[in-house]
Amino acid sequence: MERLRHHLLETGYTIDGVRDRLGGMAATALSREELVPALRATADGDPLATLIRLWWLGVPVPAVSVPDEVLDSGLVAAEGDQIRATVHLQPWETGGYLVSDRKVRPGDPALRADHVVGAGGASANLAQLVTRRPAGRALDLGTGCGVQVLHLAERAEQLVATDVNPRAVELARLSWELSGVTGVDARVGSMFEPVEDELFDLIVSNPPFVISPAPGLTYREVGGDGFCRDLVRRTPRHLAPGGQAHFLANWLHVEGEDWHDRVGGWLRETGCDGWVVQRDVQDPAEYVELWLRDAAQQGTESYTEHYDRWLAWFDEHKVEGVGFGWITMRNSGAFDPVVRVEHLTHQVSLPVGDYVDAVLDAVAAAHRAGDLDTARLRTADGLLDERIGLPGAEDPIRIVLRQTQGLRRSREVGTVEAALAGVCDGELALGPLLNVIAELVGDGEILNADAVRPLIAEGYFLL
């Protein structure tokens, strides 16, 4: 694989090389599964065009254009005077490469049962979420094509990767070899079975979170949202003290049930601090269509049957929507673990992993801080005070504190909180400071120190 890796790099088969060669129009068309613009952009048949057609687009290329490094890789097959790829080989943003099965397109044969999905938006989202602090032992649970290992390789001393699909582990090993990543302990097995009685400083997982009537494609669905629930509940016994876990997940919105309680309930009995963020919600029909398209079932004879059966299952379970987001856990060792569940759909600063530790610290600090009257607070960096009012009016109608960094939250506040944000520098205790502000504001409003806890939890003020 070293010869192949050298050829890929020498030819320019990298993220930037492919993007530059295809251009914006072809790249956008590919997101719609339209190949023609990309085929036109690679019509010259030069070495880079050959690699893009072979492994990015998945179309056969003339055998005379394929070098020995590719022919000898074991990742292509001859068909007469042409060569076709037997896998999808994609450059990744870490500078490495990922080996998987090609994404199925309309008209392709049905996916094989042991299909290994390539890296995409979900993989990138998880990588953006994971803490950037160094880890002793790290576990990639459900490694698939091995993408998360590429992100963890430089900050984990020991790496263990598992998958229930033996073929996934086989292709992941190829991904790591092509990327120059060594020493990964790869194991086959379901959930935490391959690492029973082992502890990790970091656990990451992009699990089979798709919610469907019954188990289906191994890489994406195992029935309802019970798998994600069980993953959360079993994680604490494998987290070392201070260890963190980061997952992607889907969860049901059920008639008569608050989704905050549903997902929060998964975490509240774990003994870990938890942070759940819902990034999107889809209605049942939209959700079913998304995943039927993912398997290229639109236009097939069974499409209507699958669609109807899926919606019937949702109706039976009184499902009103499906939420998608991320779950973070930390084994803080506290006697009073805190869980925060929230819905954030606006744009946040990326990567979240740069500040996820600070988010967890803030939530825990707001919950566990004792007498806030004696606490010394500091206004968070990058905070804006926005005032909305009628032209010429002395007082604003609304005052909004807005974060320009991190999660970029915004919150409407009163005059006392706004004044506090303007003078809070860690020098004076909160109780006396609030009394002084109340006198200066002169409207009789006195803010109890405990009313500042939500602003601490959301990162407007730092303890």
C-alpha positions as a Python dict, from the first residue, in 0.01 Angstrom:
ca = {
    (1, 'M'): (0, 0, 0),
    (2, 'E'): (297, 233, 43),
    (3, 'R'): (355, 241, -335),
    (4, 'L'): (-12, 325, -392),
    (5, 'R'): (-11, 597, -126),
    (6, 'H'): (297, 755, -284),
    (7, 'H'): (130, 749, -627),
    (8, 'L'): (-191, 907, -495),
    (9, 'L'): (-2, 1192, -334),
    (10, 'E'): (233, 1241, -628),
    (11, 'T'): (-62, 1256, -869),
    (12, 'G'): (-248, 1510, -655),
    (13, 'Y'): (-534, 1281, -557),
    (14, 'T'): (-606, 1481, -242),
    (15, 'I'): (-908, 1676, -114),
    (16, 'D'): (-774, 1999, -259),
    (17, 'G'): (-655, 1832, -580),
    (18, 'V'): (-995, 1678, -652),
    (19, 'R'): (-1185, 1997, -567),
    (20, 'D'): (-964, 2209, -789),
    (21, 'R'): (-992, 1966, -1077),
    (22, 'L'): (-1370, 1924, -1062),
    (23, 'G'): (-1463, 2282, -987),
    (24, 'G'): (-1770, 2409, -806),
    (25, 'M'): (-2035, 2318, -1062),
    (26, 'A'): (-1929, 1954, -1091),
    (27, 'A'): (-1894, 1918, -714),
    (28, 'T'): (-2243, 2056, -659),
    (29, 'A'): (-2385, 1829, -928),
    (30, 'L'): (-2225, 1527, -758),
    (31, 'S'): (-2413, 1614, -439),
    (32, 'R'): (-2727, 1555, -651),
    (33, 'E'): (-2581, 1228, -786),
    (34, 'E'): (-2531, 1383, -1131),
    (35, 'L'): (-2203, 1268, -1291),
    (36, 'V'): (-2197, 1445, -1626),
    (37, 'P'): (-2021, 1769, -1517),
    (38, 'A'): (-1755, 1567, -1331),
    (39, 'L'): (-1705, 1336, -1630),
    (40, 'R'): (-1655, 1640, -1851),
    (41, 'A'): (-1401, 1783, -1607),
    (42, 'T'): (-1200, 1461, -1617),
    (43, 'A'): (-1226, 1383, -1988),
    (44, 'D'): (-855, 1443, -2061),
    (45, 'G'): (-750, 1103, -1927),
    (46, 'D'): (-441, 1237, -1746),
    (47, 'P'): (-323, 1057, -1427),
    (48, 'L'): (-533, 1266, -1186),
    (49, 'A'): (-842, 1242, -1406),
    (50, 'T'): (-796, 864, -1419),
    (51, 'L'): (-786, 835, -1041),
    (52, 'I'): (-1089, 1061, -996),
    (53, 'R'): (-1294, 863, -1246),
    (54, 'L'): (-1181, 529, -1107),
    (55, 'W'): (-1222, 588, -734),
    (56, 'W'): (-1421, 907, -683),
    (57, 'L'): (-1680, 866, -959),
    (58, 'G'): (-1671, 486, -974),
    (59, 'V'): (-1665, 451, -1352),
    (60, 'P'): (-1438, 217, -1555),
    (61, 'V'): (-1122, 360, -1714),
    (62, 'P'): (-903, 230, -2000),
    (63, 'A'): (-653, -28, -1877),
    (64, 'V'): (-368, 144, -2064),
    (65, 'S'): (-414, 455, -1845),
    (66, 'V'): (-382, 268, -1516),
    (67, 'P'): (-29, 247, -1362),
    (68, 'D'): (115, -62, -1192),
    (69, 'E'): (78, 94, -846),
    (70, 'V'): (-299, 87, -895),
    (71, 'L'): (-316, -248, -1076),
    (72, 'D'): (-117, -419, -801),
    (73, 'S'): (-321, -270, -514),
    (74, 'G'): (-587, -540, -509),
    (75, 'L'): (-852, -267, -513),
    (76, 'V'): (-939, -285, -885),
    (77, 'A'): (-1054, -551, -1130),
    (78, 'A'): (-1013, -596, -1506),
    (79, 'E'): (-1313, -599, -1738),
    (80, 'G'): (-1184, -660, -2089),
    (81, 'D'): (-970, -361, -2184),
    (82, 'Q'): (-1101, -155, -1893),
    (83, 'I'): (-1034, -137, -1520),
    (84, 'R'): (-1300, -77, -1259),
    (85, 'A'): (-1262, -8, -887),
    (86, 'T'): (-1387, -273, -646),
    (87, 'V'): (-1405, -15, -365),
    (88, 'H'): (-1444, 358, -315),
    (89, 'L'): (-1113, 522, -225),
    (90, 'Q'): (-1148, 883, -113),
    (91, 'P'): (-895, 1136, 15),
    (92, 'W'): (-990, 1279, 354),
    (93, 'E'): (-936, 1614, 521),
    (94, 'T'): (-673, 1475, 759),
    (95, 'G'): (-443, 1410, 463),
    (96, 'G'): (-520, 1038, 469),
    (97, 'Y'): (-738, 804, 263),
    (98, 'L'): (-1052, 603, 329),
    (99, 'V'): (-1152, 272, 170),
    (100, 'S'): (-1521, 183, 164),
    (101, 'D'): (-1795, 63, -68),
    (102, 'R'): (-1916, 310, -328),
    (103, 'K'): (-2236, 494, -246),
    (104, 'V'): (-2523, 330, -427),
    (105, 'R'): (-2685, 529, -707),
    (106, 'P'): (-3031, 497, -864),
    (107, 'G'): (-3034, 192, -1088),
    (108, 'D'): (-2752, 16, -901),
    (109, 'P'): (-2803, -331, -750),
    (110, 'A'): (-2929, -339, -392),
    (111, 'L'): (-2669, -280, -122),
    (112, 'R'): (-2495, -590, 7),
    (113, 'A'): (-2577, -682, 368),
    (114, 'D'): (-2222, -608, 483),
    (115, 'H'): (-2200, -275, 296),
    (116, 'V'): (-1934, -43, 440),
    (117, 'V'): (-2042, 318, 408),
    (118, 'G'): (-1788, 586, 324),
    (119, 'A'): (-1725, 905, 516),
    (120, 'G'): (-1955, 1201, 466),
    (121, 'G'): (-2135, 1476, 651),
    (122, 'A'): (-2211, 1273, 963),
    (123, 'S'): (-1848, 1159, 991),
    (124, 'A'): (-1729, 1517, 961),
    (125, 'N'): (-1985, 1636, 1218),
    (126, 'L'): (-1867, 1384, 1475),
    (127, 'A'): (-1502, 1471, 1415),
    (128, 'Q'): (-1588, 1839, 1470),
    (129, 'L'): (-1758, 1758, 1802),
    (130, 'V'): (-1486, 1549, 1970),
    (131, 'T'): (-1271, 1716, 2235),
    (132, 'R'): (-924, 1818, 2123),
    (133, 'R'): (-753, 1733, 2451),
    (134, 'P'): (-500, 1445, 2442),
    (135, 'A'): (-624, 1099, 2544),
    (136, 'G'): (-442, 798, 2680),
    (137, 'R'): (-676, 527, 2549),
    (138, 'A'): (-939, 602, 2284),
    (139, 'L'): (-1216, 381, 2145),
    (140, 'D'): (-1385, 423, 1807),
    (141, 'L'): (-1698, 213, 1849),
    (142, 'G'): (-1846, 115, 1513),
    (143, 'T'): (-1545, 231, 1314),
    (144, 'G'): (-1693, 161, 969),
    (145, 'C'): (-1431, 266, 714),
    (146, 'G'): (-1206, 390, 997),
    (147, 'V'): (-1254, 764, 953),
    (148, 'Q'): (-1260, 866, 1320),
    (149, 'V'): (-930, 689, 1381),
    (150, 'L'): (-765, 924, 1132),
    (151, 'H'): (-881, 1219, 1344),
    (152, 'L'): (-776, 1060, 1674),
    (153, 'A'): (-440, 919, 1569),
    (154, 'E'): (-232, 1221, 1665),
    (155, 'R'): (-386, 1280, 2008),
    (156, 'A'): (-443, 930, 2146),
    (157, 'E'): (-163, 712, 2281),
    (158, 'Q'): (-357, 389, 2224),
    (159, 'L'): (-638, 336, 1974),
    (160, 'V'): (-896, 58, 1976),
    (161, 'A'): (-1152, 35, 1694),
    (162, 'T'): (-1445, -206, 1681),
    (163, 'D'): (-1723, -297, 1440),
    (164, 'V'): (-1985, -569, 1424),
    (165, 'N'): (-1913, -603, 1051),
    (166, 'P'): (-1590, -799, 982),
    (167, 'R'): (-1568, -648, 635),
    (168, 'A'): (-1573, -299, 784),
    (169, 'V'): (-1272, -384, 999),
    (170, 'E'): (-1097, -525, 691),
    (171, 'L'): (-1152, -208, 487),
    (172, 'A'): (-1071, 16, 784),
    (173, 'R'): (-730, -152, 812),
    (174, 'L'): (-669, -61, 447),
    (175, 'S'): (-771, 299, 521),
    (176, 'W'): (-522, 323, 807),
    (177, 'E'): (-244, 159, 608),
    (178, 'L'): (-294, 399, 316),
    (179, 'S'): (-298, 690, 564),
    (180, 'G'): (19, 589, 745),
    (181, 'V'): (-163, 518, 1072),
    (182, 'T'): (-17, 225, 1266),
    (183, 'G'): (-79, 48, 1595),
    (184, 'V'): (-460, 44, 1585),
    (185, 'D'): (-609, -249, 1781),
    (186, 'A'): (-902, -350, 1557),
    (187, 'R'): (-1162, -594, 1689),
    (188, 'V'): (-1487, -745, 1560),
    (189, 'G'): (-1796, -744, 1779),
    (190, 'S'): (-2119, -569, 1875),
    (191, 'M'): (-2149, -266, 2103),
    (192, 'F'): (-1899, -295, 2394),
    (193, 'E'): (-1857, -674, 2373),
    (194, 'P'): (-1503, -660, 2225),
    (195, 'V'): (-1381, -430, 2509),
    (196, 'E'): (-1553, -584, 2809),
    (197, 'D'): (-1398, -468, 3140),
    (198, 'E'): (-1175, -209, 2964),
    (199, 'L'): (-1165, 164, 3038),
    (200, 'F'): (-1105, 451, 2796),
    (201, 'D'): (-1030, 820, 2828),
    (202, 'L'): (-1223, 892, 2510),
    (203, 'I'): (-1504, 705, 2332),
    (204, 'V'): (-1648, 817, 1998),
    (205, 'S'): (-1920, 659, 1789),
    (206, 'N'): (-2121, 729, 1477),
    (207, 'P'): (-2361, 442, 1550),
    (208, 'P'): (-2637, 288, 1336),
    (209, 'F'): (-2882, 556, 1447),
    (210, 'V'): (-3145, 537, 1169),
    (211, 'I'): (-3487, 463, 1320),
    (212, 'S'): (-3682, 206, 1118),
    (213, 'P'): (-3950, -63, 1170),
    (214, 'A'): (-3691, -340, 1193),
    (215, 'P'): (-3315, -397, 1170),
    (216, 'G'): (-3191, -341, 815),
    (217, 'L'): (-2858, -235, 671),
    (218, 'T'): (-2593, -310, 936),
    (219, 'Y'): (-2414, 22, 904),
    (220, 'R'): (-2718, 242, 964),
    (221, 'E'): (-3020, 85, 1135),
    (222, 'V'): (-3106, -163, 1408),
    (223, 'G'): (-3472, -79, 1467),
    (224, 'G'): (-3596, 204, 1694),
    (225, 'D'): (-3392, 451, 1896),
    (226, 'G'): (-3316, 182, 2157),
    (227, 'F'): (-2964, 127, 2024),
    (228, 'C'): (-2866, 487, 2091),
    (229, 'R'): (-3031, 466, 2434),
    (230, 'D'): (-2841, 148, 2521),
    (231, 'L'): (-2515, 295, 2391),
    (232, 'V'): (-2553, 590, 2628),
    (233, 'R'): (-2646, 372, 2926),
    (234, 'R'): (-2360, 125, 2877),
    (235, 'T'): (-2091, 384, 2818),
    (236, 'P'): (-2017, 486, 3182),
    (237, 'R'): (-1876, 145, 3278),
    (238, 'H'): (-1609, 195, 3008),
    (239, 'L'): (-1516, 558, 3084),
    (240, 'A'): (-1208, 619, 3293),
    (241, 'P'): (-1230, 895, 3557),
    (242, 'G'): (-1256, 1226, 3371),
    (243, 'G'): (-1313, 1040, 3043),
    (244, 'Q'): (-1545, 1174, 2774),
    (245, 'A'): (-1773, 1017, 2513),
    (246, 'H'): (-1913, 1177, 2199),
    (247, 'F'): (-2190, 1025, 1986),
    (248, 'L'): (-2424, 1112, 1702),
    (249, 'A'): (-2781, 995, 1756),
    (250, 'N'): (-3142, 1005, 1640),
    (251, 'W'): (-3438, 1003, 1879),
    (252, 'L'): (-3814, 986, 1850),
    (253, 'H'): (-4056, 1271, 1915),
    (254, 'V'): (-4361, 1086, 2047),
    (255, 'E'): (-4710, 1227, 2095),
    (256, 'G'): (-4765, 1335, 2455),
    (257, 'E'): (-4396, 1307, 2548),
    (258, 'D'): (-4136, 1584, 2574),
    (259, 'W'): (-3829, 1481, 2375),
    (260, 'H'): (-3611, 1655, 2637),
    (261, 'D'): (-3737, 1405, 2894),
    (262, 'R'): (-3694, 1111, 2657),
    (263, 'V'): (-3330, 1174, 2570),
    (264, 'G'): (-3242, 1331, 2904),
    (265, 'G'): (-3372, 1016, 3069),
    (266, 'W'): (-3113, 813, 2884),
    (267, 'L'): (-2839, 1006, 3063),
    (268, 'R'): (-2980, 1085, 3407),
    (269, 'E'): (-2921, 736, 3544),
    (270, 'T'): (-2566, 705, 3408),
    (271, 'G'): (-2385, 900, 3680),
    (272, 'C'): (-2210, 1109, 3413),
    (273, 'D'): (-2245, 1473, 3326),
    (274, 'G'): (-2423, 1498, 2993),
    (275, 'W'): (-2490, 1747, 2717),
    (276, 'V'): (-2745, 1674, 2443),
    (277, 'V'): (-2790, 1905, 2146),
    (278, 'Q'): (-3068, 1860, 1891),
    (279, 'R'): (-2962, 2010, 1558),
    (280, 'D'): (-3256, 1914, 1338),
    (281, 'V'): (-3605, 1764, 1345),
    (282, 'Q'): (-3777, 1597, 1051),
    (283, 'D'): (-4138, 1494, 1014),
    (284, 'P'): (-4192, 1119, 958),
    (285, 'A'): (-4246, 1143, 580),
    (286, 'E'): (-3938, 1360, 528),
    (287, 'Y'): (-3731, 1120, 739),
    (288, 'V'): (-3844, 810, 550),
    (289, 'E'): (-3774, 974, 214),
    (290, 'L'): (-3423, 1071, 325),
    (291, 'W'): (-3321, 717, 412),
    (292, 'L'): (-3495, 553, 117),
    (293, 'R'): (-3293, 788, -106),
    (294, 'D'): (-2980, 695, 88),
    (295, 'A'): (-3030, 335, -20),
    (296, 'A'): (-3125, 445, -375),
    (297, 'Q'): (-3468, 285, -345),
    (298, 'Q'): (-3656, 566, -516),
    (299, 'G'): (-3796, 447, -846),
    (300, 'T'): (-3783, 80, -747),
    (301, 'E'): (-4087, -149, -737),
    (302, 'S'): (-4060, -181, -358),
    (303, 'Y'): (-4030, 192, -287),
    (304, 'T'): (-4399, 252, -215),
    (305, 'E'): (-4422, -64, -6),
    (306, 'H'): (-4122, 33, 208),
    (307, 'Y'): (-4244, 390, 243),
    (308, 'D'): (-4593, 280, 352),
    (309, 'R'): (-4464, 21, 601),
    (310, 'W'): (-4224, 271, 758),
    (311, 'L'): (-4495, 536, 800),
    (312, 'A'): (-4733, 277, 943),
    (313, 'W'): (-4475, 189, 1207),
    (314, 'F'): (-4437, 557, 1297),
    (315, 'D'): (-4816, 590, 1322),
    (316, 'E'): (-4837, 281, 1544),
    (317, 'H'): (-4581, 432, 1784),
    (318, 'K'): (-4739, 781, 1767),
    (319, 'V'): (-4421, 934, 1627),
    (320, 'E'): (-4454, 1301, 1537),
    (321, 'G'): (-4094, 1360, 1430),
    (322, 'V'): (-3736, 1242, 1452),
    (323, 'G'): (-3461, 1449, 1609),
    (324, 'F'): (-3095, 1440, 1509),
    (325, 'G'): (-2804, 1569, 1711),
    (326, 'W'): (-2511, 1490, 1932),
    (327, 'I'): (-2459, 1352, 2281),
    (328, 'T'): (-2156, 1423, 2499),
    (329, 'M'): (-2084, 1254, 2833),
    (330, 'R'): (-1813, 1308, 3093),
    (331, 'N'): (-1729, 1087, 3389),
    (332, 'S'): (-1680, 1373, 3633),
    (333, 'G'): (-1704, 1156, 3944),
    (334, 'A'): (-1951, 1402, 4097),
    (335, 'F'): (-2224, 1288, 4333),
    (336, 'D'): (-2472, 1517, 4157),
    (337, 'P'): (-2422, 1470, 3780),
    (338, 'V'): (-2579, 1739, 3566),
    (339, 'V'): (-2751, 1684, 3230),
    (340, 'R'): (-2833, 1965, 2987),
    (341, 'V'): (-3066, 1900, 2690),
    (342, 'E'): (-3122, 2177, 2436),
    (343, 'H'): (-3220, 2257, 2078),
    (344, 'L'): (-2965, 2457, 1876),
    (345, 'T'): (-3023, 2502, 1505),
    (346, 'H'): (-2823, 2819, 1441),
    (347, 'Q'): (-2466, 2819, 1313),
    (348, 'V'): (-2202, 2759, 1579),
    (349, 'S'): (-1825, 2802, 1570),
    (350, 'L'): (-1641, 2497, 1436),
    (351, 'P'): (-1488, 2278, 1552),
    (352, 'V'): (-1700, 2239, 1863),
    (353, 'G'): (-1423, 2017, 1998),
    (354, 'D'): (-1212, 2327, 2056),
    (355, 'Y'): (-1447, 2442, 2332),
    (356, 'V'): (-1663, 2143, 2427),
    (357, 'D'): (-1469, 2106, 2753),
    (358, 'A'): (-1551, 2466, 2842),
    (359, 'V'): (-1921, 2403, 2770),
    (360, 'L'): (-1925, 2105, 3005),
    (361, 'D'): (-1732, 2303, 3267),
    (362, 'A'): (-1983, 2589, 3251),
    (363, 'V'): (-2288, 2363, 3285),
    (364, 'A'): (-2129, 2183, 3581),
    (365, 'A'): (-2012, 2506, 3747),
    (366, 'A'): (-2356, 2666, 3731),
    (367, 'H'): (-2511, 2354, 3882),
    (368, 'R'): (-2255, 2289, 4157),
    (369, 'A'): (-2153, 2639, 4262),
    (370, 'G'): (-2256, 2709, 4619),
    (371, 'D'): (-2344, 3060, 4740),
    (372, 'L'): (-2325, 3277, 4430),
    (373, 'D'): (-2338, 3594, 4641),
    (374, 'T'): (-1970, 3539, 4719),
    (375, 'A'): (-1873, 3420, 4370),
    (376, 'R'): (-1655, 3633, 4145),
    (377, 'L'): (-1762, 3632, 3782),
    (378, 'R'): (-1609, 3755, 3460),
    (379, 'T'): (-1794, 3842, 3141),
    (380, 'A'): (-1711, 3599, 2861),
    (381, 'D'): (-1498, 3723, 2575),
    (382, 'G'): (-1674, 3827, 2254),
    (383, 'L'): (-2007, 3916, 2417),
    (384, 'L'): (-2223, 4180, 2249),
    (385, 'D'): (-2497, 4395, 2406),
    (386, 'E'): (-2770, 4462, 2149),
    (387, 'R'): (-3045, 4715, 2229),
    (388, 'I'): (-3363, 4751, 2030),
    (389, 'G'): (-3593, 5049, 2076),
    (390, 'L'): (-3790, 5325, 1914),
    (391, 'P'): (-3594, 5615, 1761),
    (392, 'G'): (-3523, 5879, 2027),
    (393, 'A'): (-3660, 5667, 2313),
    (394, 'E'): (-3463, 5681, 2637),
    (395, 'D'): (-3506, 5312, 2721),
    (396, 'P'): (-3483, 5012, 2486),
    (397, 'I'): (-3771, 4775, 2427),
    (398, 'R'): (-3540, 4475, 2434),
    (399, 'I'): (-3183, 4406, 2544),
    (400, 'V'): (-3011, 4098, 2400),
    (401, 'L'): (-2677, 3950, 2502),
    (402, 'R'): (-2521, 3777, 2201),
    (403, 'Q'): (-2213, 3555, 2189),
    (404, 'T'): (-1983, 3595, 1891),
    (405, 'Q'): (-1775, 3287, 1976),
    (406, 'G'): (-1838, 2923, 2062),
    (407, 'L'): (-2205, 2826, 2056),
    (408, 'R'): (-2308, 3183, 1962),
    (409, 'R'): (-2612, 3183, 2186),
    (410, 'S'): (-2833, 3487, 2236),
    (411, 'R'): (-3059, 3569, 2530),
    (412, 'E'): (-3296, 3854, 2611),
    (413, 'V'): (-3207, 4005, 2950),
    (414, 'G'): (-3312, 4283, 3183),
    (415, 'T'): (-3127, 4604, 3261),
    (416, 'V'): (-2951, 4455, 3565),
    (417, 'E'): (-2808, 4156, 3374),
    (418, 'A'): (-2700, 4388, 3092),
    (419, 'A'): (-2530, 4622, 3341),
    (420, 'L'): (-2363, 4322, 3506),
    (421, 'A'): (-2218, 4215, 3171),
    (422, 'G'): (-2068, 4561, 3133),
    (423, 'V'): (-1883, 4571, 3465),
    (424, 'C'): (-1824, 4207, 3564),
    (425, 'D'): (-1444, 4160, 3569),
    (426, 'G'): (-1384, 3913, 3854),
    (427, 'E'): (-1283, 4178, 4107),
    (428, 'L'): (-1601, 4208, 4317),
    (429, 'A'): (-1827, 3938, 4462),
    (430, 'L'): (-2155, 3894, 4277),
    (431, 'G'): (-2395, 3979, 4564),
    (432, 'P'): (-2252, 4323, 4649),
    (433, 'L'): (-2205, 4397, 4279),
    (434, 'L'): (-2572, 4330, 4207),
    (435, 'N'): (-2675, 4560, 4494),
    (436, 'V'): (-2463, 4844, 4353),
    (437, 'I'): (-2604, 4790, 4004),
    (438, 'A'): (-2961, 4794, 4138),
    (439, 'E'): (-2897, 5130, 4304),
    (440, 'L'): (-2743, 5277, 3990),
    (441, 'V'): (-3018, 5151, 3761),
    (442, 'G'): (-3267, 5312, 3993),
    (443, 'D'): (-3576, 5121, 3882),
    (444, 'G'): (-3603, 4915, 4198),
    (445, 'E'): (-3506, 4590, 4022),
    (446, 'I'): (-3284, 4369, 4238),
    (447, 'L'): (-3159, 4047, 4082),
    (448, 'N'): (-3111, 3745, 4304),
    (449, 'A'): (-2766, 3597, 4254),
    (450, 'D'): (-2915, 3254, 4176),
    (451, 'A'): (-3092, 3407, 3876),
    (452, 'V'): (-2749, 3437, 3714),
    (453, 'R'): (-2698, 3056, 3711),
    (454, 'P'): (-2855, 3008, 3365),
    (455, 'L'): (-2623, 3276, 3227),
    (456, 'I'): (-2325, 3092, 3378),
    (457, 'A'): (-2444, 2757, 3238),
    (458, 'E'): (-2478, 2907, 2891),
    (459, 'G'): (-2135, 3070, 2897),
    (460, 'Y'): (-2224, 3441, 2925),
    (461, 'F'): (-2035, 3465, 3253),
    (462, 'L'): (-1736, 3264, 3374),
    (463, 'L'): (-1681, 3170, 3740),
}
